[in-house]
Amino acid sequence: MNVYTDLIRLLKDDAVSGVEGKPTLKQRGDKGYWYAARRVGSPNCAAARRQH
């Protein structure tokens, strides 16, 4: 049984490792939904906005 649980854990870890951004939990009623919150744009865009 340990082999099975180790395999499941590794598969879940691998799936989560591809998420870009900060994991954010949103509660809606009695359910929770996970989202990956990440900033759109690049540091160059932010620098360009500050110059104008």
Stockholm file with secondary structure:
# STOCKHOLM 1.0

chainA/1-52         MNVYTDLIRLLKDDAVSGVEGKPTLKQRGDKGYWYAARRVGSPNCAAARRQH
#=GR chainA/1-52 SS CHHHHHHHHHHHHHHHHTCCSEEEEEEETTEEEEEEECCCSCHHHHHHHHHC
#=GC SS_cons        CHHHHHHHHHHHHHHHHTCCSEEEEEEETTEEEEEEECCCSCHHHHHHHHHC
//
